[in-house]
Amino acid sequence: MFGYILRRGLGAVLILLVVSAVTFLLFYALPADPARLSCGKTCTPQSLAQIRHSMGLDRPLPVQYWQFLHGVFAGRHFDTVWCAAPCLGYSFVNQQSVSSTLADRFPATLSLAAGASVLILTVGVGFGILAALRRGRALDKQLTAVALVGASMQVYFLGIVARYLLVDQLDLLPQPGYTGITSDPGKWFGGMLLPWITLAVVSAATYVRFTRSAMIEAESQEYVRTARAQGLPPRVVHLRYAWRAALTLVLTQFGLDLGVFLGSAVITETTFNIHGIAQLAVTSVTNLDLPMITGTVLVAATFIVVCNTAVDFCYALIDPRVRL
């Protein structure tokens, strides 16, 4: 197990290094000048030269990338400004370090993603198991129909309609928004509840159908039929054998869907006015704030890689054959 964890950990670090290099080259090797974009319309040659020197753009590209990596682990200077580690750059548009801005926005996006993921897995997997156990019956058909309706929904449409009905008209839920969990846990939960439900309704529908199919396929396997023939109780057969085999497929699909969840977070944060990283990325693209764009891409990539690595660890715990 230790060898498997070591291999996956080293692989994750290598992927992050490749992503950082590609992202750095993508945004800093383009014909567009980040210094000129940061300087504004009333930029003077002296100000442009100063910004280029502060951003390190007057140095060779390999040196710039090395300074970027050095800043991530040890911090770096931008002219008279010190950017503490992990330093992902300095935004001359916002006049603050990228890391501090992302640190302010990250809790909102993490709250949105974590809460929605819990609802998605709980509702989607739970209803999928029920549908598989009641295969061909009325409950199976009803859950499948509801899943099809949910899968056809779009986040921006469902979010606007749900907010109008549940918040503005019926007053069943509080106004959506983000409040720090340490400052007011009750307000944090209430403000994030509608965004969680919106994301869960759209995404959980897929997991209902996927879990149902995985459970039905696992029920037809030879070892499950053998366990049933040995006289084991149906609960043991379903949960210990069939569900355990289906869980590996569900976890794999969840790891692949993390990028989709982040994409949905852009729409969700905009719909409910949640000031998270996804909304920051859209604003940075609009303002052509290249250091901030680079930082948001790296943070999103790190989030996906870390979560996928955690999924791989869980996969290895469930199925020991993966460790070989």
C-alpha positions, 0 to 999 in steps of 0.5 A: 500500500505504501508503494502505491501511495508513493507512486500516486503521490509522485505522479500527482507532483509530476502532473502539477509541474507539467500543468504549471509549465504549460500554463506559464508558457501559455500566458507568458509566451503569447504575443500579448504583453502582460505588462502592457495589459496591466499598465492600462490605457494611460501607460507611459513608457517609464511605467511600462518598463517599471512594470516589466521589471517588477513582473520579471518580464525583462528576463529570459523565459526559463529564468522567469519560470524558475523565479515563478517556481521559486516564488511558489515555495519560497516567495519572491519580490516584485519591485518593492512588494514582497509576495510570501510563499506560496506566491503565484504572482502579483496582480497589477490590476488589483494591486495585490498578490494572486495568492492572497486574492485566491485565499480570500475566494477559495473558502467560498468555492470549497464550500460550494464544491464540498457541500454539493458533492456530499448531496450529489453522492448521497442522493444520487448513489442512494436513489441509484441503489434503490432503483437497482434493488427495485429493478423493473418495479414502480419505484425504479421507473419513477426514480429513472424518470426523475433522473432523466428530468434532472439530467435535462436541467441546466444550472443557470435555468434551475438556479434562477427558477428555484431562487424565484420560487423558494426564496422570493415567492414562498420564502422557504429558503434564505437568500443565497450567498456566502458567509464564512463558516467560522463567523456564522455557521448557521448563516453559512449553511443557509446561504449555501443550501440553495446553490447546493440543491441546484448543483445536486439536482442537475448532477445527482441525476447522472449518478442515479442512472450510473449507480443503478447500472453499476449495481445491476451489472455487479449483481450478475457477476459470478461471485455475487451469484455464488454468495447468494447461492451460499444462503447469505442474507440479501442485505449482505449480498447487496451491500458487501458484494454488489455495492462494493463492486459498484462503488469502484465505478462510482468513485472513478466517475466522480473523479472524472466529473470533478472538472465538470463540477468546477465548470458548473461552479462558474455558472452557479457562483454567477447565478447566486452572486457567490464571490469564489474562484470561478467568478474571479476567473471570469472577472480576470479574463474580462480584465485581461489580468494574466497573473490572476488567470494563471493563478486560478488555473493552477489552483483549479488544476491542483484541486482536481489532481488532489481530489483524483489522487484521493479517489485513487487511494479510496479505490485502492482501499476498496479493491486491493488489486489496484495496488499491484 
